[in-house]
Amino acid sequence: MSQANLTQQTKAMLAAVWAKNRELLLHRLDSLDAFCRALPGAASDRTLRSEGAADAHKLAGSLGMFGLSEGTTLARDIEHKLNDGTAEGLLADDIPALVARLRTLIEQYQVLAEAPPPPQRRHRVLMIEDGSGLPQQIHATAAKRGMEAAVAPHVDAARALLKKESFDIVILDLGRSVADDEAEKVRELVLSHPPMQVLALTSVDSFEDRVTAAQVGAHGFLPKTVSAAEIVDTCEHLLDLQTAEFKVLAVDDDAAVLAALKALLGQHSIRVTTLSDPRLFWNVLQDSMPDLVILDLEMPNFSGLELCRAIRNDAQWNRIPLIFMSAGNDPQTITGIFSAGADDFVAKPLIAIELTTRVRNRLERDRLYRTLSDYDQLTNVRNRRSSNVVIANYLRLAERHGLPVSLVIIDLDKFKRVNDTYGHQAGDDVLQHLGGLLRQSFRSEDVVARWGGEEFVVAMFAMRRADAIERMAEVLEQLENHEFEPTAGTRFRVSFSAGVAEFPVDGKDLHTLYRLSDEALYRAKEAGGRRIYSTSTAPVARAQTEIAIVSTNVAVSAPLRHLLEMRGYSVELYQNPRNAVHELTGESSGMTARIVVLDELPGHATVDLAAQLRDVSMEPKPTIFLLTSPGTPVDPALDGLERIEKPYKPSWLMQRVRKILAH
């Protein structure tokens, strides 16, 4: 590689990689030294000759990447002599002198930059935690990874620290550092310092904690039982995701080449996963889900050609772009590479600008092709065919790692009426808006697709059914709050219904999950729409009341009832307190409600009903929520009830409801 071909930034990065890998490159000379020490007998030893030639081959490919073209030429000369020379010829060629010359070149060579590279700011981590030994462990691990760490005992201390210093990521202990009323404070803190990433830690992996993590704006979620190394790994992953645009899997048994590839491509917004053992290729391919694969031609156990053929024979991966690297560039080698199914070929030693240009161009063209062929042009979400492939892969990953996947079918309510009343352009506007809302609402690892007409599908990786319902309810609320205006003065709103099934508890293949989700969707439609039902939601005719609402104020009861029913809960509304007393506490009431929500009722009705509910014979006794207005005094007889001050936060209320009904 000519030094003139390198940008100053590339020179600086390669200089760091060279310094880190020079000893590894020198170590590759050990087999050649062993051959030289065993001369003259080694000249006829095919094993020693083969081992030495293999390491010379790797050196020829590695050295050129760093600009040591003389070393590449010398290593190739040694490789050819060991592979093709006679025993007598090897003795005459003075191989020890050539090896000694190669060692001297490597030891003395430096990748020169015209000026010292600008210092790179180390990633900084802020831990909000008030007392365990975990921060010290994370601090030590982060320091080894080149990251700086600081600790704040609580949210106010973190705010004060952020006024003076900047951080790239915050590690937040939900149990220790976030009180019940502090989630909003933390979220404001995060939003006021973009693009700061947040990793939430919790002692118990519960739905309530996951909701709290979402409320504070967390980008990742881990139980505190994992090691400090795993926490720092996740921090690095979050920081990578923040800037990475493309993903590449590079496979080569030469660690120096992999390190150089990662450095070269990384500065072009390409996140590189490296693999030195081709035997692990298929698992790493499925775990990393790259946009492009780079393969070395000659590797132990499996060659690049064998891996390439395996990819091209697989229905899921046969369209992924493949680029080969090889020190051999003869016509027979190149023909074999393209015959196996390669898309491109780059000769070793790699030239930085050629490599990055080829990779980048191939990625951008493939993304354009996939956008046209894999995505619905109206809504810009995946189409049915491409989403089938990705979801099937997620199910395989989930099975291997013991993780859930939730599949959701969404269908717009009374969509035909929108087209008939307001025109097909208005219908297209609704579909486009819902597609955009779904894209914004879900993570990059989730799958959002339109399967036809007004039907959408969402697959949520590592998400349980109950969590998926909550996520979908939030999307439904946003959609219902949006007003469409097809013409001046004409406005309308829309809603959807959804069915949810979970892998593997409901089914272990996409066909079964889709069928069960569709059945749940049908029940949601039958119940009146505007609901998210799961496979466990009972049909309306057989559903027992889970939550009773007693309120004479429709402005309070109607939105609360909808909030609960859209999540699949069976709700009974009592607008007459006397009827509520009779049906909830009478001897023949047959009461099944686990939760009773009492609004502020006329006279002493609230106190009387609460007292009678406390005396019902059912076990466990119902939990009573008391809705109160700000500043309104509460009768001492109502002490001990769970007070909910209006206006309440739906997310907080749903956390409490879920926790009670789960027991």
C-alpha positions in Angstrom: 0.0 0.0 0.0 1.5 3.3 -1.0 1.8 5.8 1.8 0.5 8.4 -0.7 -2.8 6.5 -0.9 -3.6 7.0 2.7 -5.4 9.9 4.3 -3.8 11.3 7.4 -6.6 9.8 9.5 -6.1 6.4 8.0 -2.3 6.6 8.6 -2.9 7.4 12.2 -5.3 4.5 12.7 -3.0 2.0 10.9 -0.1 3.2 12.9 -2.0 2.3 16.1 -3.0 -1.1 14.6 0.6 -1.8 13.5 2.0 -1.0 17.0 -0.6 -3.3 18.5 0.0 -6.2 16.1 3.7 -6.0 15.3 4.6 -8.7 17.8 1.9 -11.0 16.3 3.5 -10.5 12.9 6.9 -11.3 14.3 5.5 -14.4 15.9 4.5 -15.7 12.4 8.2 -16.0 11.7 8.6 -18.7 14.4 7.7 -21.5 12.0 10.2 -20.1 9.5 12.9 -20.0 12.2 12.1 -23.6 13.1 12.5 -24.6 9.5 15.8 -22.7 9.3 17.2 -24.3 12.5 16.3 -27.8 11.1 18.2 -27.4 7.9 19.6 -29.1 6.0 17.2 -32.0 6.8 14.2 -29.6 6.8 14.6 -29.0 3.1 13.0 -32.4 2.5 10.4 -32.2 5.4 7.1 -31.4 3.8 5.4 -30.6 7.1 7.9 -28.0 8.1 7.9 -26.6 4.6 4.1 -26.4 4.6 3.9 -24.7 8.0 6.5 -22.1 7.0 4.8 -21.4 3.6 1.4 -20.9 5.3 2.9 -18.3 7.7 4.8 -16.6 4.8 1.5 -16.4 2.9 -0.2 -14.7 5.8 2.6 -12.2 6.2 2.4 -11.4 2.5 -1.2 -10.5 2.9 -0.8 -8.6 6.2 2.4 -6.5 5.6 1.1 -4.8 2.5 -1.9 -3.4 4.4 0.5 -1.3 6.5 2.6 -0.1 3.6 5.5 -2.6 3.9 5.5 -3.6 0.2 9.1 -4.8 0.4 8.0 -7.2 3.2 5.1 -8.5 1.0 7.5 -9.2 -1.9 10.0 -11.0 0.4 7.3 -13.1 2.1 5.8 -14.1 -1.2 9.3 -15.1 -2.5 9.8 -17.3 0.6 6.3 -18.8 0.2 6.9 -19.8 -3.4 10.3 -21.3 -2.7 8.9 -23.4 0.2 5.9 -24.6 -1.8 7.6 -25.2 -5.2 11.3 -25.4 -4.7 13.4 -28.6 -4.6 15.3 -29.6 -1.5 18.6 -28.7 -3.3 17.2 -25.4 -4.5 16.1 -24.4 -0.9 19.6 -25.0 0.4 21.1 -22.9 -2.4 18.6 -20.1 -1.9 19.8 -19.4 1.6 16.3 -19.2 3.2 17.7 -18.3 6.6 19.1 -15.0 5.1 15.7 -14.2 3.6 13.9 -14.9 6.9 16.4 -12.8 8.8 15.9 -9.9 6.3 12.1 -10.2 6.7 12.4 -10.1 10.5 14.6 -7.0 10.3 12.1 -5.2 8.1 9.2 -5.9 10.5 11.2 -4.9 13.6 12.4 -1.6 12.1 9.3 -0.6 10.1 6.9 2.1 11.3 3.7 3.4 9.8 4.5 7.1 9.5 2.1 9.9 9.8 3.0 13.4 8.6 1.9 14.8 12.0 0.8 13.3 15.2 -2.9 12.2 15.0 -5.3 14.4 17.0 -6.0 12.9 20.4 -9.2 11.0 20.5 -11.5 11.7 23.4 -12.1 8.6 25.4 -15.7 7.5 25.9 -17.0 8.6 29.3 -19.4 6.6 31.4 -21.5 8.1 34.3 -22.9 5.6 36.9 -25.8 6.7 39.0 -25.7 4.3 41.9 -25.6 4.8 45.7 -23.8 2.1 47.5 -23.0 -1.4 46.0 -19.6 -2.5 44.9 -20.6 -2.7 41.3 -19.4 0.8 40.3 -15.9 -0.1 41.3 -15.9 -3.2 39.2 -17.4 -1.4 36.2 -14.8 1.4 36.7 -11.9 -1.0 36.6 -13.3 -2.9 33.5 -14.1 0.3 31.6 -10.6 1.6 32.3 -9.1 -1.5 30.7 -11.3 -0.9 27.6 -10.0 2.7 27.3 -13.1 4.3 28.8 -13.4 6.8 31.7 -16.0 6.4 34.4 -17.5 8.5 37.2 -20.1 7.8 39.9 -23.0 10.0 41.1 -24.9 8.7 44.1 -28.3 10.1 43.0 -30.0 12.0 40.2 -29.4 15.5 41.6 -25.6 14.7 41.9 -25.6 13.5 38.3 -27.3 16.7 37.1 -24.6 18.8 38.9 -21.9 16.7 37.3 -23.3 17.0 33.8 -23.3 20.8 34.1 -19.5 20.6 34.3 -18.6 17.6 32.2 -19.9 15.6 29.3 -20.6 11.8 29.2 -21.4 9.4 26.4 -23.4 6.9 28.3 -25.2 6.7 31.7 -25.5 3.5 33.7 -28.6 3.8 35.9 -29.4 1.5 38.8 -33.3 1.6 38.8 -33.6 0.0 42.2 -31.2 2.2 44.1 -31.1 5.6 42.4 -34.5 6.2 40.9 -37.4 6.8 43.4 -41.0 6.3 42.4 -41.4 9.9 41.5 -38.0 10.5 39.9 -38.5 8.8 36.5 -39.5 12.0 34.8 -36.5 13.8 36.3 -34.1 11.3 34.9 -35.8 11.4 31.5 -35.5 15.2 31.4 -31.8 14.8 32.4 -31.2 12.4 29.5 -33.1 14.5 26.9 -31.2 17.6 27.9 -27.9 16.0 27.1 -28.2 14.3 23.7 -26.9 12.1 22.3 -26.2 10.4 25.6 -27.0 6.7 25.8 -28.7 5.2 28.9 -28.2 1.6 30.2 -30.7 0.6 32.9 -29.8 -2.0 35.6 -32.3 -3.7 37.8 -32.3 -6.3 40.6 -35.4 -8.0 39.3 -36.3 -8.4 35.6 -39.9 -7.3 35.9 -42.3 -5.6 33.6 -42.5 -2.7 36.0 -38.8 -2.1 35.8 -38.8 -2.4 32.0 -41.6 0.3 31.9 -39.5 2.5 34.2 -36.5 2.0 32.0 -38.6 3.1 29.0 -39.8 6.1 31.0 -36.3 7.3 31.7 -35.3 6.9 28.1 -33.1 3.9 28.5 -31.6 2.4 25.3 -30.6 -0.9 27.0 -31.7 -3.0 30.0 -29.7 -5.6 32.0 -30.2 -7.5 35.3 -27.6 -6.6 37.9 -26.6 -10.3 38.2 -24.5 -10.0 35.0 -20.8 -9.4 35.3 -19.1 -6.0 35.0 -17.6 -7.1 31.7 -21.0 -7.8 30.2 -22.2 -4.4 31.4 -19.2 -2.7 29.7 -19.8 -4.9 26.6 -23.3 -3.6 26.4 -22.1 0.0 26.8 -19.7 -0.5 23.9 -22.5 -2.0 21.8 -24.8 1.0 22.5 -22.1 3.4 21.6 -21.4 1.4 18.3 -25.1 1.5 17.5 -25.2 5.3 18.0 -22.9 5.8 15.0 -22.9 2.6 12.9 -24.7 2.8 9.6 -23.8 -0.6 8.1 -22.8 -4.0 9.6 -20.0 -6.2 8.1 -18.8 -9.6 9.1 -15.1 -10.2 8.2 -13.6 -13.7 8.3 -9.9 -14.2 8.2 -7.5 -16.4 10.3 -5.1 -13.5 10.4 -5.8 -11.3 13.5 -3.7 -8.4 12.1 -5.7 -8.3 8.9 -9.0 -8.3 10.9 -7.7 -5.5 13.2 -6.8 -3.4 10.1 -10.2 -4.0 8.5 -12.0 -3.0 11.6 -9.9 0.3 11.8 -10.2 1.1 8.1 -14.0 0.4 7.7 -14.9 1.8 11.1 -14.1 5.4 10.1 -16.7 5.0 7.3 -19.6 4.3 9.7 -19.3 0.6 9.2 -19.5 -1.7 12.2 -17.3 -4.7 11.7 -17.7 -8.0 13.5 -14.5 -10.1 13.1 -14.1 -13.8 13.1 -10.8 -15.7 13.0 -12.2 -19.3 13.3 -14.4 -20.2 10.3 -15.9 -23.1 12.2 -18.0 -20.6 14.1 -19.1 -18.8 11.0 -22.8 -19.8 10.8 -23.5 -18.9 14.5 -21.8 -15.6 14.2 -23.5 -14.9 10.9 -26.9 -15.4 12.4 -26.1 -13.5 15.6 -24.5 -10.4 13.9 -26.9 -10.3 10.9 -24.5 -8.4 8.7 -25.3 -6.4 5.6 -22.1 -7.7 3.9 -19.6 -10.5 4.4 -15.8 -10.3 3.7 -14.1 -13.7 3.3 -10.5 -14.7 3.1 -9.8 -17.3 0.5 -7.4 -19.6 2.3 -8.2 -20.5 6.0 -7.9 -23.7 8.1 -10.8 -26.1 8.5 -13.1 -24.3 6.0 -11.9 -22.3 3.1 -13.6 -19.1 2.0 -15.0 -20.9 -1.1 -16.7 -23.5 1.1 -18.3 -20.8 3.3 -19.4 -18.9 0.2 -21.1 -21.9 -1.3 -22.9 -22.6 2.0 -24.2 -19.1 2.0 -25.4 -19.2 -1.6 -27.2 -22.5 -0.9 -29.2 -21.0 2.0 -32.6 -19.5 1.3 -32.2 -16.9 4.0 -28.7 -15.6 3.2 -28.2 -16.3 -0.5 -28.7 -12.6 -1.4 -26.1 -11.1 1.0 -23.1 -9.4 -0.8 -19.9 -11.3 -0.5 -16.4 -9.9 -1.1 -13.3 -12.1 -1.2 -9.7 -11.2 -0.1 -6.8 -13.2 -1.4 -3.1 -12.9 -1.9 -3.5 -14.9 -5.1 -4.8 -13.0 -8.1 -4.2 -15.4 -10.9 -7.0 -16.1 -13.4 -7.7 -19.6 -12.0 -8.1 -18.2 -8.5 -10.4 -15.3 -9.5 -12.5 -17.6 -11.7 -13.0 -20.0 -8.8 -14.0 -17.2 -6.5 -16.7 -15.8 -8.8 -17.9 -19.3 -9.7 -18.6 -19.9 -6.0 -20.9 -16.9 -5.9 -18.7 -14.0 -4.9 -19.8 -10.4 -5.8 -16.4 -8.9 -5.7 -12.7 -9.6 -5.1 -9.9 -7.5 -3.5 -6.3 -8.6 -3.8 -4.0 -8.7 -0.9 -2.1 -6.6 0.1 -5.2 -4.5 0.5 -5.2 -0.9 -0.6 -7.2 1.2 1.9 -9.0 3.4 -0.5 -9.8 0.6 -2.9 -11.1 -1.6 0.0 -13.3 1.0 1.6 -14.7 2.2 -1.8 -15.6 -1.3 -2.9 -17.2 -2.2 0.4 -19.1 1.1 0.7 -20.4 1.1 -2.9 -21.5 -2.5 -2.6 -23.3 -1.8 0.7 -25.1 1.3 -0.7 -26.2 -0.4 -3.9 -27.4 -3.4 -1.9 -29.4 -1.2 0.4 -31.0 0.6 -2.5 -31.9 -2.8 -4.0 -33.3 -4.1 -0.7 -35.3 -0.9 -0.2 -36.9 -1.4 -3.6 -37.5 -5.1 -3.3 -38.0 -5.7 0.5 -40.0 -2.6 1.5 -43.5 -1.5 1.0 -43.3 1.7 -1.1 -46.3 3.4 0.4 -45.4 2.9 4.1 -41.7 2.3 4.0 -41.9 -0.7 6.2 -40.9 -4.2 5.2 -43.1 -6.2 2.9 -44.5 -9.7 3.7 -41.8 -11.6 1.8 -38.8 -9.9 3.4 -40.3 -9.8 6.9 -41.0 -13.5 6.7 -37.3 -14.2 6.2 -36.2 -11.9 9.1 -38.8 -13.1 11.5 -37.9 -16.8 10.8 -34.3 -15.9 11.6 -35.3 -14.2 14.8 -37.2 -17.3 15.9 -34.1 -19.5 15.3 -32.0 -17.0 17.3 -34.5 -16.9 20.1 -34.7 -20.7 20.3 -30.9 -21.0 20.5 -30.6 -18.3 23.2 -33.8 -19.1 25.1 -35.4 -15.7 24.4 -39.1 -14.8 23.7 -40.4 -13.2 20.5 -43.8 -11.5 20.4 -45.7 -11.4 17.1 -48.4 -8.8 16.7 -51.0 -8.5 13.9 -52.5 -5.0 13.5 -55.6 -4.2 11.6 -57.1 -0.8 11.2 -60.7 -0.5 12.4 -63.4 0.2 9.8 -60.8 1.2 7.2 -63.1 0.6 4.3 -65.3 3.4 5.7 -62.3 5.8 5.5 -61.8 5.0 1.8 -65.5 5.2 1.0 -66.1 8.4 3.0 -62.9 10.4 2.4 -61.4 8.8 -0.6 -58.4 6.5 -1.3 -55.9 9.3 -0.9 -57.1 9.8 2.7 -56.7 6.0 3.1 -53.2 6.1 1.9 -52.4 9.0 4.3 -53.7 6.8 7.2 -51.5 3.9 6.1 -48.4 6.1 5.7 -49.0 7.7 9.1 -49.3 4.3 10.8 -46.3 3.0 9.0 -44.2 6.0 10.2 -45.6 5.7 13.7 -44.6 2.0 13.9 -41.1 2.7 12.6 -40.6 5.4 15.2 -42.1 3.3 18.1 -40.0 0.2 17.8 -36.3 -0.7 18.1 -34.0 -1.3 15.2 -33.9 -5.0 16.0 -37.8 -5.3 15.9 -39.5 -6.1 12.6 -42.2 -3.9 11.2 -44.0 -4.9 8.1 -47.1 -4.4 6.0 -48.6 -7.7 4.9 -51.3 -6.3 2.7 -54.2 -3.8 2.8 -54.6 -2.4 6.2 -52.8 -5.3 8.0 -49.4 -4.7 9.6 -47.2 -7.1 11.5 -44.7 -6.4 14.2 -42.2 -8.9 15.6 -40.5 -7.9 18.9 -37.3 -9.7 19.7 -36.7 -10.6 23.3 -40.1 -9.2 24.3 -42.7 -11.1 26.3 -46.4 -11.0 25.4 -47.4 -8.7 28.3 -44.7 -6.2 27.4 -45.7 -6.3 23.8 -49.3 -5.4 24.7 -48.1 -2.4 26.6 -46.0 -1.2 23.7 -48.8 -1.6 21.2 -51.3 0.2 23.6 -48.9 3.2 23.6 -48.9 3.2 19.7 -52.7 2.9 19.7 -53.0 5.9 22.0 -50.8 8.0 19.7 -52.8 7.0 16.6 -56.1 7.8 18.2 -54.8 11.2 19.2 -53.9 12.1 15.6 -56.4 14.0 13.5 -56.4 13.5 9.8 -57.7 16.4 7.6 -58.3 15.2 4.0 -59.9 18.6 3.1 -60.2 21.9 4.8 -62.6 21.7 7.7 -63.0 17.9 7.4 -61.3 15.9 10.1 -61.4 12.3 11.3 -59.6 9.9 13.6 -58.8 6.2 13.3 -57.9 3.3 15.5 -56.7 -0.3 15.2 -57.1 -3.6 16.8 -54.3 -6.1 17.4 -53.6 -9.7 18.3 -50.5 -10.9 20.1 -48.8 -14.3 20.4 -45.5 -15.2 22.0 -42.8 -17.6 21.0 -42.3 -20.2 22.3 -45.1 -20.4 24.8 -47.9 -20.0 22.2 -46.1 -21.6 19.2 -42.7 -22.4 17.8 -43.1 -21.5 14.2 -44.3 -18.4 12.3 -47.4 -20.1 10.9 -48.7 -21.1 14.3 -47.9 -17.7 15.9 -49.6 -15.9 13.0 -52.7 -18.1 13.3 -53.0 -17.5 17.1 -52.4 -13.8 16.7 -55.1 -13.6 14.1 -57.5 -15.4 16.4 -56.8 -12.9 19.2 -57.2 -10.1 16.7 -60.6 -11.5 15.7 -61.7 -11.5 19.3 -60.5 -7.9 19.7 -62.6 -6.9 16.7 -65.6 -8.7 18.1 -65.3 -6.8 21.4 -65.7 -3.5 19.5 -62.1 -2.8 18.3 -59.6 -0.3 19.7 -58.1 -3.2 21.7 -55.0 -5.3 21.9 -55.8 -8.9 22.8 -53.4 -11.8 23.4 -53.8 -15.5 23.2 -54.7 -15.5 26.9 -57.4 -12.9 26.6 -60.8 -14.6 27.2 -63.7 -14.1 24.8 -66.1 -11.3 25.9 -68.9 -13.8 26.6 -66.8 -15.8 29.0 -64.6 -13.1 30.5 -64.9 -12.5 34.3 -64.6 -8.9 35.5 -61.1 -8.1 36.5 -61.5 -4.4 37.2 -64.6 -2.5 38.4 -64.9 1.3 38.0 -67.4 3.2 40.1 -67.9 6.7 38.9 -70.7 9.1 38.1 -68.4 11.3 36.0 -68.2 10.1 32.4 -65.2 12.4 31.7 -63.3 10.3 34.2 -64.7 6.8 33.7 -64.7 6.7 29.8 -61.0 7.3 29.2 -60.0 5.1 32.2 -62.2 2.3 30.9 -60.7 2.6 27.4 -57.2 2.7 28.8 -57.9 -0.7 30.5 -60.0 -2.4 27.8 -57.5 -1.6 25.0 -55.0 -3.7 26.9 -57.4 -6.7 27.0 -58.7 -6.3 30.6 -62.3 -7.2 31.4 -63.9 -4.0 32.9 -67.2 -3.3 34.4 -68.4 0.3 34.8 -70.9 1.3 37.5 -72.3 4.8 37.2 -74.9 4.3 40.0 -73.3 3.8 43.4 -76.3 1.8 44.7 -76.0 -0.7 41.9 -72.3 -0.9 42.6 -73.0 -1.7 46.3 -75.5 -4.4 45.4 -73.5 -6.1 42.6 -70.0 -5.9 44.2 -70.8 -6.6 47.8 -74.2 -8.4 47.9 -74.5 -12.0 49.0 -75.3 -13.2 45.5 -72.9 -10.8 43.8 -70.4 -13.4 42.5 -67.8 -10.7 42.5 -64.6 -11.5 40.6 -63.0 -8.0 40.3 -59.5 -8.0 41.7 -59.4 -4.2 41.5 -62.1 -1.6 42.2 -61.5 2.0 41.2 -63.5 4.4 43.2 -64.0 7.9 41.9 -65.2 10.8 44.1 -68.9 9.8 44.7 -71.7 12.0 46.0 -72.2 12.3 49.8 -70.8 9.4 51.9 -71.1 6.9 49.0 -67.3 6.5 48.6 -66.8 5.8 52.3 -69.7 3.4 52.5 -68.7 1.4 49.5 -65.1 1.2 50.5 -66.1 -0.1 53.9 -68.3 -2.8 52.4 -65.7 -3.8 49.9 -63.2 -4.3 52.8 -65.7 -6.8 54.3 -66.4 -9.0 51.2 -65.7 -12.7 51.7 -63.7 -13.3 48.6 -59.9 -14.0 48.9 -57.8 -12.2 48.1 -59.8 -9.2 48.8 -60.0 -6.6 46.0 -57.5 -3.8 45.9 -59.2 -0.4 46.1 -57.9 2.5 44.1 -59.2 5.9 45.2 -59.3 8.7 42.5 -58.8 12.1 44.2 -58.6 15.7 42.9 -55.6 17.8 43.8 -55.9 19.5 47.2 -59.1 17.6 48.1 -59.1 16.4 51.7 -59.6 12.6 52.1 -61.9 11.2 54.8 -59.8 9.4 57.5 -62.1 6.4 56.9 -60.4 5.9 53.5 -56.9 5.7 55.0 -55.1 2.7 53.7 -56.5 2.8 50.2 -54.2 3.4 47.2 -54.7 7.0 46.3 -54.4 8.1 42.6 -54.4 11.8 42.2 -56.0 13.2 39.0 -54.7 13.7 36.4 -52.8 10.4 36.8 -50.1 9.0 34.6 -51.4 6.1 32.6 -48.0 4.3 32.6 -47.9 4.4 36.4 -51.4 3.2 36.8 -50.8 0.3 34.4 -47.7 -0.7 36.4 -49.8 -1.0 39.5 -52.7 -2.9 37.7 -50.2 -5.4 36.2 -48.5 -6.0 39.4 -51.7 -6.7 41.3 -53.3 -9.0 38.6 -50.0 -10.9 38.2 -50.3 -12.3 41.7 
